[in-house]
Amino acid sequence: MQKVMLSLIVIFMLVLSGCGQQTPMQKLQSNERYDDMNNAFWGKEQEGNTPLWNTGVNYCKGHSEKPNCAPVMEIYVISNGSTKVPAYGTSGNTLTAPDFK
């Protein structure tokens, strides 16, 4: 009887540990693609400059192969630029368009 009860408790605990919603960070770390981890979700996080956004960016910088990191890195690149080179180049001189007269 004790073995049966112990088995039921173990099974119950295993079921409970697999239940419940995953956090956004757990989804980022997963190899499974989640539809709710999209540009709309991460765009809102970026606009609010939330702790989740900062944690997600830091994680995805080192784990860009994770499928749910793609939207994070897209928004990061768009909002911060990909090269960090100033729009006027590194010389400090203003770039001008040639005169085609």
MMTF fields as JSON, N, C-alpha, C and O atoms, coordinates in Angstrom:
{
  "mmtfVersion": "1.0.0",
  "mmtfProducer": "UNKNOWN",
  "numBonds": 403,
  "numAtoms": 404,
  "numGroups": 101,
  "numChains": 1,
  "numModels": 1,
  "chainsPerModel": [1],
  "groupsPerChain": [101],
  "chainIdList": ["A"],
  "bondAtomList": [4, 2, 8, 6, 12, 10, 16, 14, 20, 18, 24, 22, 28, 26, 32, 30, 36, 34, 40, 38, 44, 42, 48, 46, 52, 50, 56, 54, 60, 58, 64, 62, 68, 66, 72, 70, 76, 74, 80, 78, 84, 82, 88, 86, 92, 90, 96, 94, 100, 98, 104, 102, 108, 106, 112, 110, 116, 114, 120, 118, 124, 122, 128, 126, 132, 130, 136, 134, 140, 138, 144, 142, 148, 146, 152, 150, 156, 154, 160, 158, 164, 162, 168, 166, 172, 170, 176, 174, 180, 178, 184, 182, 188, 186, 192, 190, 196, 194, 200, 198, 204, 202, 208, 206, 212, 210, 216, 214, 220, 218, 224, 222, 228, 226, 232, 230, 236, 234, 240, 238, 244, 242, 248, 246, 252, 250, 256, 254, 260, 258, 264, 262, 268, 266, 272, 270, 276, 274, 280, 278, 284, 282, 288, 286, 292, 290, 296, 294, 300, 298, 304, 302, 308, 306, 312, 310, 316, 314, 320, 318, 324, 322, 328, 326, 332, 330, 336, 334, 340, 338, 344, 342, 348, 346, 352, 350, 356, 354, 360, 358, 364, 362, 368, 366, 372, 370, 376, 374, 380, 378, 384, 382, 388, 386, 392, 390, 396, 394, 400, 398],
  "bondOrderList": [1, 1, 1, 1, 1, 1, 1, 1, 1, 1, 1, 1, 1, 1, 1, 1, 1, 1, 1, 1, 1, 1, 1, 1, 1, 1, 1, 1, 1, 1, 1, 1, 1, 1, 1, 1, 1, 1, 1, 1, 1, 1, 1, 1, 1, 1, 1, 1, 1, 1, 1, 1, 1, 1, 1, 1, 1, 1, 1, 1, 1, 1, 1, 1, 1, 1, 1, 1, 1, 1, 1, 1, 1, 1, 1, 1, 1, 1, 1, 1, 1, 1, 1, 1, 1, 1, 1, 1, 1, 1, 1, 1, 1, 1, 1, 1, 1, 1, 1, 1],
  "groupList": [{"groupName": "MET", "atomNameList": ["N", "CA", "C", "O"], "elementList": ["N", "C", "C", "O"], "formalChargeList": [0, 0, 0, 0], "bondAtomList": [1, 0, 2, 1, 3, 2], "bondOrderList": [1, 1, 2], "singleLetterCode": "M", "chemCompType": "L-PEPTIDE LINKING"}, {"groupName": "GLN", "atomNameList": ["N", "CA", "C", "O"], "elementList": ["N", "C", "C", "O"], "formalChargeList": [0, 0, 0, 0], "bondAtomList": [1, 0, 2, 1, 3, 2], "bondOrderList": [1, 1, 2], "singleLetterCode": "Q", "chemCompType": "L-PEPTIDE LINKING"}, {"groupName": "LYS", "atomNameList": ["N", "CA", "C", "O"], "elementList": ["N", "C", "C", "O"], "formalChargeList": [0, 0, 0, 0], "bondAtomList": [1, 0, 2, 1, 3, 2], "bondOrderList": [1, 1, 2], "singleLetterCode": "K", "chemCompType": "L-PEPTIDE LINKING"}, {"groupName": "VAL", "atomNameList": ["N", "CA", "C", "O"], "elementList": ["N", "C", "C", "O"], "formalChargeList": [0, 0, 0, 0], "bondAtomList": [1, 0, 2, 1, 3, 2], "bondOrderList": [1, 1, 2], "singleLetterCode": "V", "chemCompType": "L-PEPTIDE LINKING"}, {"groupName": "LEU", "atomNameList": ["N", "CA", "C", "O"], "elementList": ["N", "C", "C", "O"], "formalChargeList": [0, 0, 0, 0], "bondAtomList": [1, 0, 2, 1, 3, 2], "bondOrderList": [1, 1, 2], "singleLetterCode": "L", "chemCompType": "L-PEPTIDE LINKING"}, {"groupName": "SER", "atomNameList": ["N", "CA", "C", "O"], "elementList": ["N", "C", "C", "O"], "formalChargeList": [0, 0, 0, 0], "bondAtomList": [1, 0, 2, 1, 3, 2], "bondOrderList": [1, 1, 2], "singleLetterCode": "S", "chemCompType": "L-PEPTIDE LINKING"}, {"groupName": "ILE", "atomNameList": ["N", "CA", "C", "O"], "elementList": ["N", "C", "C", "O"], "formalChargeList": [0, 0, 0, 0], "bondAtomList": [1, 0, 2, 1, 3, 2], "bondOrderList": [1, 1, 2], "singleLetterCode": "I", "chemCompType": "L-PEPTIDE LINKING"}, {"groupName": "PHE", "atomNameList": ["N", "CA", "C", "O"], "elementList": ["N", "C", "C", "O"], "formalChargeList": [0, 0, 0, 0], "bondAtomList": [1, 0, 2, 1, 3, 2], "bondOrderList": [1, 1, 2], "singleLetterCode": "F", "chemCompType": "L-PEPTIDE LINKING"}, {"groupName": "GLY", "atomNameList": ["N", "CA", "C", "O"], "elementList": ["N", "C", "C", "O"], "formalChargeList": [0, 0, 0, 0], "bondAtomList": [1, 0, 2, 1, 3, 2], "bondOrderList": [1, 1, 2], "singleLetterCode": "G", "chemCompType": "PEPTIDE LINKING"}, {"groupName": "CYS", "atomNameList": ["N", "CA", "C", "O"], "elementList": ["N", "C", "C", "O"], "formalChargeList": [0, 0, 0, 0], "bondAtomList": [1, 0, 2, 1, 3, 2], "bondOrderList": [1, 1, 2], "singleLetterCode": "C", "chemCompType": "L-PEPTIDE LINKING"}, {"groupName": "THR", "atomNameList": ["N", "CA", "C", "O"], "elementList": ["N", "C", "C", "O"], "formalChargeList": [0, 0, 0, 0], "bondAtomList": [1, 0, 2, 1, 3, 2], "bondOrderList": [1, 1, 2], "singleLetterCode": "T", "chemCompType": "L-PEPTIDE LINKING"}, {"groupName": "PRO", "atomNameList": ["N", "CA", "C", "O"], "elementList": ["N", "C", "C", "O"], "formalChargeList": [0, 0, 0, 0], "bondAtomList": [1, 0, 2, 1, 3, 2], "bondOrderList": [1, 1, 2], "singleLetterCode": "P", "chemCompType": "L-PEPTIDE LINKING"}, {"groupName": "ASN", "atomNameList": ["N", "CA", "C", "O"], "elementList": ["N", "C", "C", "O"], "formalChargeList": [0, 0, 0, 0], "bondAtomList": [1, 0, 2, 1, 3, 2], "bondOrderList": [1, 1, 2], "singleLetterCode": "N", "chemCompType": "L-PEPTIDE LINKING"}, {"groupName": "GLU", "atomNameList": ["N", "CA", "C", "O"], "elementList": ["N", "C", "C", "O"], "formalChargeList": [0, 0, 0, 0], "bondAtomList": [1, 0, 2, 1, 3, 2], "bondOrderList": [1, 1, 2], "singleLetterCode": "E", "chemCompType": "L-PEPTIDE LINKING"}, {"groupName": "ARG", "atomNameList": ["N", "CA", "C", "O"], "elementList": ["N", "C", "C", "O"], "formalChargeList": [0, 0, 0, 0], "bondAtomList": [1, 0, 2, 1, 3, 2], "bondOrderList": [1, 1, 2], "singleLetterCode": "R", "chemCompType": "L-PEPTIDE LINKING"}, {"groupName": "TYR", "atomNameList": ["N", "CA", "C", "O"], "elementList": ["N", "C", "C", "O"], "formalChargeList": [0, 0, 0, 0], "bondAtomList": [1, 0, 2, 1, 3, 2], "bondOrderList": [1, 1, 2], "singleLetterCode": "Y", "chemCompType": "L-PEPTIDE LINKING"}, {"groupName": "ASP", "atomNameList": ["N", "CA", "C", "O"], "elementList": ["N", "C", "C", "O"], "formalChargeList": [0, 0, 0, 0], "bondAtomList": [1, 0, 2, 1, 3, 2], "bondOrderList": [1, 1, 2], "singleLetterCode": "D", "chemCompType": "L-PEPTIDE LINKING"}, {"groupName": "ALA", "atomNameList": ["N", "CA", "C", "O"], "elementList": ["N", "C", "C", "O"], "formalChargeList": [0, 0, 0, 0], "bondAtomList": [1, 0, 2, 1, 3, 2], "bondOrderList": [1, 1, 2], "singleLetterCode": "A", "chemCompType": "L-PEPTIDE LINKING"}, {"groupName": "TRP", "atomNameList": ["N", "CA", "C", "O"], "elementList": ["N", "C", "C", "O"], "formalChargeList": [0, 0, 0, 0], "bondAtomList": [1, 0, 2, 1, 3, 2], "bondOrderList": [1, 1, 2], "singleLetterCode": "W", "chemCompType": "L-PEPTIDE LINKING"}, {"groupName": "HIS", "atomNameList": ["N", "CA", "C", "O"], "elementList": ["N", "C", "C", "O"], "formalChargeList": [0, 0, 0, 0], "bondAtomList": [1, 0, 2, 1, 3, 2], "bondOrderList": [1, 1, 2], "singleLetterCode": "H", "chemCompType": "L-PEPTIDE LINKING"}],
  "groupTypeList": [0, 1, 2, 3, 0, 4, 5, 4, 6, 3, 6, 7, 0, 4, 3, 4, 5, 8, 9, 8, 1, 1, 10, 11, 0, 1, 2, 4, 1, 5, 12, 13, 14, 15, 16, 16, 0, 12, 12, 17, 7, 18, 8, 2, 13, 1, 13, 8, 12, 10, 11, 4, 18, 12, 10, 8, 3, 12, 15, 9, 2, 8, 19, 5, 13, 2, 11, 12, 9, 17, 11, 3, 0, 13, 6, 15, 3, 6, 5, 12, 8, 5, 10, 2, 3, 11, 17, 15, 8, 10, 5, 8, 12, 10, 4, 10, 17, 11, 16, 7, 2],
  "groupIdList": [1, 2, 3, 4, 5, 6, 7, 8, 9, 10, 11, 12, 13, 14, 15, 16, 17, 18, 19, 20, 21, 22, 23, 24, 25, 26, 27, 28, 29, 30, 31, 32, 33, 34, 35, 36, 37, 38, 39, 40, 41, 42, 43, 44, 45, 46, 47, 48, 49, 50, 51, 52, 53, 54, 55, 56, 57, 58, 59, 60, 61, 62, 63, 64, 65, 66, 67, 68, 69, 70, 71, 72, 73, 74, 75, 76, 77, 78, 79, 80, 81, 82, 83, 84, 85, 86, 87, 88, 89, 90, 91, 92, 93, 94, 95, 96, 97, 98, 99, 100, 101],
  "secStructList": [7, 2, 2, 2, 2, 2, 2, 2, 2, 2, 2, 2, 2, 2, 2, 2, 2, 2, 7, 1, 7, 7, 7, 2, 2, 2, 2, 2, 2, 7, 1, 1, 7, 7, 6, 6, 1, 1, 2, 2, 2, 2, 2, 2, 2, 2, 2, 6, 6, 7, 2, 2, 2, 2, 2, 2, 2, 2, 2, 2, 2, 2, 7, 6, 6, 1, 4, 4, 4, 2, 2, 2, 2, 2, 2, 2, 2, 2, 2, 2, 7, 1, 1, 7, 7, 7, 6, 6, 7, 1, 1, 1, 7, 7, 7, 7, 7, 7, 7, 7, 7],
  "xCoordList": [0.82, 0.0, 0.869, 0.563, 1.941, 2.817, 3.502, 3.699, 3.865, 4.51, 3.548, 3.948, 2.295, 1.286, 1.089, 1.032, 0.987, 0.798, 2.008, 1.848, 3.209, 4.425, 4.485, 4.894, 4.081, 4.059, 3.072, 3.37, 1.911, 0.911, 1.416, 1.184, 2.093, 2.63, 3.691, 3.711, 4.564, 5.616, 4.998, 5.409, 4.028, 3.358, 2.672, 2.765, 1.987, 1.301, 2.29, 2.005, 3.437, 4.439, 5.016, 5.263, 5.228, 5.734, 4.736, 5.117, 3.473, 2.432, 2.383, 2.291, 2.445, 2.396, 3.618, 3.501, 4.763, 5.961, 5.947, 6.611, 5.213, 5.123, 3.967, 3.835, 3.14, 1.962, 2.276, 3.302, 1.376, 1.524, 2.173, 2.841, 1.964, 2.519, 3.992, 4.461, 4.706, 6.117, 6.267, 5.446, 7.313, 7.606, 8.224, 8.707, 8.215, 8.869, 10.342, 10.827, 11.053, 12.463, 12.596, 13.522, 11.706, 11.735, 11.459, 12.046, 10.569, 10.277, 11.469, 11.752, 12.174, 13.373, 14.426, 15.111, 14.551, 15.569, 15.195, 16.034, 13.955, 13.463, 13.893, 14.138, 13.977, 14.237, 12.942, 12.963, 11.816, 10.5, 10.06, 10.218, 9.518, 9.073, 7.688, 6.787, 7.527, 6.249, 5.706, 6.407, 4.453, 3.84, 3.667, 3.652, 3.537, 3.333, 4.647, 4.621, 5.765, 7.058, 7.407, 8.367, 6.614, 6.716, 7.132, 7.366, 7.214, 7.635, 6.682, 7.119, 5.396, 4.431, 4.705, 4.715, 4.925, 5.195, 6.486, 6.51, 7.563, 8.85, 8.927, 9.692, 8.147, 8.086, 7.53, 8.02, 6.497, 5.92, 6.928, 7.046, 7.645, 8.657, 9.767, 10.245, 10.172, 11.229, 10.782, 11.539, 9.545, 9.024, 9.019, 9.297, 8.704, 8.683, 10.041, 10.193, 11.028, 12.372, 12.291, 12.898, 11.521, 11.258, 12.468, 13.344, 12.504, 13.569, 13.554, 14.608, 12.363, 12.268, 12.955, 13.664, 12.742, 13.387, 14.911, 15.599, 15.423, 16.871, 17.445, 18.507, 16.754, 17.2, 17.137, 18.046, 16.057, 15.908, 16.992, 17.539, 17.307, 18.354, 19.694, 20.426, 20.014, 21.291, 21.39, 22.452, 20.293, 20.302, 20.466, 21.289, 19.694, 19.684, 20.975, 21.314, 21.693, 22.98, 23.929, 24.744, 23.834, 24.695, 24.051, 24.701, 22.77, 22.037, 21.155, 19.973, 21.73, 20.934, 20.38, 19.504, 20.873, 20.368, 19.001, 18.324, 18.599, 17.297, 16.192, 16.261, 15.171, 14.154, 13.363, 12.915, 13.179, 12.388, 13.215, 12.674, 14.516, 15.381, 15.344, 15.736, 14.885, 14.887, 14.131, 14.678, 12.893, 12.2, 12.895, 12.89, 13.485, 14.194, 15.348, 15.518, 16.135, 17.304, 16.907, 17.593, 15.827, 15.347, 15.006, 15.429, 14.25, 13.844, 15.05, 15.145, 15.964, 17.17, 17.983, 18.427, 18.179, 18.967, 18.272, 18.918, 16.959, 16.211, 16.258, 16.412, 16.126, 16.062, 17.439, 17.539, 18.49, 19.82, 20.824, 21.934, 20.455, 21.42, 22.297, 22.557, 22.746, 23.504, 24.994, 25.689, 25.514, 26.959, 27.455, 28.646, 26.593, 26.959, 27.881, 28.519, 27.958, 28.731, 27.824, 26.699, 28.263, 27.42, 26.988, 27.679, 25.858, 25.312, 26.258, 26.195, 27.13, 28.046, 29.424, 30.375, 29.547, 30.839, 31.682, 31.239, 32.884, 33.749, 34.707, 35.368, 34.792, 35.734, 35.219, 35.994, 33.93, 33.342, 32.914, 32.245, 33.286, 32.89, 31.481, 31.102, 30.726, 29.39, 29.476, 30.178, 28.759, 28.738, 27.773, 26.67, 28.18, 27.317, 27.093, 27.912, 25.981, 25.666, 26.419, 26.58, 26.875, 27.56, 26.614, 25.404, 27.161, 26.379, 26.343, 27.365, 25.174, 25.034, 24.522, 23.799, 24.857, 24.373, 24.999, 24.702],
  "yCoordList": [-1.2, 0.0, 1.272, 2.246, 1.24, 2.405, 2.643, 3.79, 1.557, 1.698, 2.308, 3.122, 1.917, 2.459, 3.95, 4.759, 4.302, 5.696, 6.534, 7.641, 6.017, 6.715, 6.892, 7.945, 5.869, 5.953, 7.011, 7.771, 7.063, 8.067, 9.477, 10.397, 9.644, 10.964, 11.38, 12.528, 10.461, 10.773, 11.122, 12.097, 10.353, 10.627, 11.984, 12.761, 12.273, 13.547, 14.715, 15.732, 14.577, 15.632, 15.829, 16.96, 14.737, 14.84, 15.541, 16.35, 15.232, 15.875, 17.366, 18.185, 17.72, 19.132, 19.898, 21.063, 19.285, 20.001, 20.308, 21.249, 19.544, 19.789, 20.695, 21.091, 21.022, 21.841, 23.312, 23.672, 24.131, 25.564, 26.222, 25.578, 27.502, 28.249, 28.513, 28.697, 28.525, 28.863, 30.375, 31.092, 30.839, 32.263, 32.626, 31.744, 33.902, 34.299, 33.891, 33.523, 33.947, 33.539, 32.045, 31.612, 31.253, 29.814, 29.539, 28.631, 30.32, 30.156, 30.556, 29.903, 31.622, 32.026, 30.923, 30.682, 30.265, 29.239, 27.917, 27.026, 27.791, 26.555, 26.434, 27.434, 25.21, 24.965, 24.869, 24.716, 24.959, 24.935, 26.365, 27.258, 26.578, 27.92, 28.196, 27.363, 29.363, 29.774, 30.96, 31.945, 30.847, 31.902, 33.212, 34.284, 33.131, 34.359, 35.096, 36.2, 34.519, 35.188, 35.875, 35.503, 36.872, 37.507, 38.977, 39.478, 39.641, 41.048, 41.941, 42.906, 41.636, 42.46, 42.38, 43.4, 41.177, 41.004, 41.71, 42.485, 41.434, 41.999, 43.496, 44.216, 43.968, 45.4, 46.173, 47.251, 45.612, 46.253, 46.257, 47.238, 45.158, 45.086, 46.106, 46.752, 46.244, 47.192, 48.626, 49.44, 48.938, 50.3, 50.688, 51.835, 49.736, 50.003, 49.857, 50.14, 49.414, 49.162, 48.373, 48.733, 47.286, 46.486, 45.63, 45.38, 45.188, 44.255, 42.978, 42.414, 42.529, 41.346, 41.601, 40.735, 42.788, 43.135, 43.09, 42.488, 43.718, 43.752, 42.353, 42.019, 41.55, 40.179, 39.36, 38.584, 39.539, 38.81, 39.159, 38.273, 40.437, 40.867, 40.281, 39.74, 40.388, 39.851, 38.354, 37.854, 37.637, 36.192, 35.899, 35.068, 36.572, 36.28, 36.691, 36.125, 37.655, 38.021, 36.827, 36.694, 35.978, 34.803, 33.523, 32.479, 33.587, 32.38, 32.666, 32.322, 33.286, 33.684, 32.496, 32.671, 31.301, 30.124, 29.675, 28.88, 30.17, 29.79, 30.413, 31.599, 29.63, 30.137, 31.33, 32.153, 31.445, 32.55, 33.812, 34.845, 33.738, 34.914, 35.78, 36.946, 35.239, 36.011, 37.335, 38.37, 37.35, 38.637, 39.602, 40.812, 39.079, 39.931, 40.633, 41.845, 39.875, 40.452, 41.372, 42.363, 41.071, 41.965, 43.333, 44.362, 43.34, 44.601, 45.319, 46.544, 44.562, 45.163, 45.865, 46.996, 45.206, 45.782, 47.017, 48.033, 46.932, 48.064, 49.258, 50.399, 48.995, 50.098, 50.655, 51.805, 49.866, 50.318, 50.408, 50.903, 49.942, 49.907, 48.683, 48.201, 48.187, 46.942, 47.155, 46.252, 48.324, 48.495, 49.496, 49.513, 50.315, 51.373, 52.41, 53.184, 52.437, 53.46, 54.662, 54.504, 55.842, 57.034, 57.242, 56.834, 57.871, 58.084, 58.879, 58.761, 59.684, 60.505, 59.873, 60.551, 58.599, 57.938, 58.141, 58.747, 57.638, 57.709, 58.892, 59.172, 59.594, 60.713, 61.975, 62.879, 62.037, 63.248, 64.237, 65.221, 63.999, 64.893, 64.532, 63.362, 65.552, 65.323, 64.782, 65.334, 63.703, 63.135, 63.942, 64.265, 64.265, 65.048, 64.274, 63.445, 64.554, 63.923, 64.653, 65.872, 63.918, 64.578, 65.474, 65.247, 66.47, 67.4, 66.87, 66.857, 66.436, 65.845, 66.831, 66.424, 68.098, 69.092, 68.912, 69.67],
  "zCoordList": [0.0, 0.0, 0.0, -0.688, 0.774, 0.832, -0.516, -0.918, -1.217, -2.519, -3.53, -4.363, -3.456, -4.362, -4.085, -5.011, -2.812, -2.437, -2.847, -3.36, -2.628, -3.011, -4.529, -5.017, -5.268, -6.723, -7.2, -8.122, -6.582, -6.955, -6.662, -7.446, -5.554, -5.206, -6.217, -6.661, -6.579, -7.548, -8.895, -9.526, -9.342, -10.621, -10.572, -11.522, -9.478, -9.322, -9.385, -10.018, -8.739, -8.751, -10.151, -10.569, -10.871, -12.236, -13.144, -13.99, -12.968, -13.773, -13.469, -14.383, -12.194, -11.816, -12.294, -12.675, -12.284, -12.707, -14.199, -14.636, -14.982, -16.421, -16.794, -17.952, -15.837, -16.108, -15.877, -15.299, -16.339, -16.132, -17.326, -18.136, -17.412, -18.529, -18.313, -17.19, -19.423, -19.369, -19.379, -19.95, -18.748, -18.757, -20.109, -20.82, -20.471, -21.716, -21.776, -22.846, -20.674, -20.679, -20.908, -21.595, -20.357, -20.616, -22.092, -22.682, -22.679, -24.102, -24.96, -25.964, -24.579, -25.32, -25.286, -26.281, -24.16, -23.99, -24.643, -24.774, -25.049, -25.653, -27.115, -27.79, -27.583, -29.005, -29.801, -31.022, -29.101, -29.749, -30.055, -29.222, -31.231, -31.624, -31.039, -31.142, -30.43, -29.851, -30.642, -30.871, -31.052, -31.864, -31.1, -31.704, -29.774, -29.007, -28.718, -28.174, -29.064, -28.903, -30.228, -30.903, -30.58, -31.902, -31.768, -30.669, -32.906, -32.923, -32.135, -31.509, -32.156, -31.416, -29.916, -29.226, -29.421, -27.988, -27.589, -26.633, -28.335, -27.967, -28.269, -27.626, -29.236, -29.511, -28.325, -27.99, -27.689, -26.498, -25.351, -24.617, -25.21, -24.151, -24.397, -23.464, -25.66, -26.011, -25.783, -25.255, -26.185, -25.994, -24.523, -24.175, -23.669, -22.234, -21.571, -20.383, -22.338, -21.811, -20.506, -19.498, -20.56, -19.367, -18.994, -19.822, -17.747, -17.346, -18.197, -18.491, -18.586, -19.438, -20.785, -21.297, -21.351, -22.624, -22.483, -23.308, -21.452, -21.255, -21.018, -21.543, -20.24, -19.995, -21.28, -21.576, -22.041, -23.297, -24.304, -24.962, -24.429, -25.362, -24.942, -25.77, -23.658, -23.176, -23.421, -23.792, -23.218, -23.462, -24.952, -25.336, -25.78, -27.215, -27.916, -28.955, -27.372, -27.968, -27.98, -28.894, -27.0, -26.925, -27.405, -27.447, -27.771, -28.174, -29.388, -29.402, -30.386, -31.552, -32.332, -33.179, -32.063, -32.764, -32.247, -32.899, -31.102, -30.54, -31.386, -31.708, -31.754, -32.689, -32.179, -32.979, -30.876, -30.339, -30.116, -29.721, -30.364, -30.241, -31.5, -31.451, -32.615, -33.867, -33.74, -34.12, -33.22, -33.097, -32.141, -32.368, -31.085, -30.128, -30.825, -30.691, -31.566, -32.218, -33.369, -33.62, -34.069, -35.133, -34.552, -35.08, -33.48, -32.862, -32.266, -32.337, -31.683, -31.11, -32.196, -32.003, -33.329, -34.419, -34.985, -35.24, -35.18, -35.728, -34.773, -35.208, -33.485, -32.524, -32.151, -31.723, -32.305, -31.887, -33.018, -32.825, -34.177, -35.276, -35.154, -34.051, -36.268, -36.244, -36.085, -35.62, -36.457, -36.462, -35.437, -35.127, -34.915, -33.98, -34.615, -33.902, -35.942, -36.649, -36.825, -37.3, -36.468, -36.611, -38.066, -38.999, -38.231, -39.574, -40.457, -41.681, -39.869, -40.647, -40.783, -41.173, -40.472, -40.596, -39.358, -38.382, -39.403, -38.233, -38.26, -37.261, -39.395, -39.501, -38.834, -38.524, -38.616, -38.054, -39.103, -38.789, -40.349, -41.435, -41.908, -41.946, -42.262, -42.773, -44.193, -45.041, -44.437, -45.774, -46.618, -46.175, -47.822, -48.717, -49.998, -50.395, -50.634, -51.91, -53.03, -52.975, -54.035, -55.142, -55.925, -55.947, -56.551, -57.368, -58.799, -59.484, -59.246, -60.58, -61.608, -62.518, -61.512, -62.452, -63.806, -64.729]
}
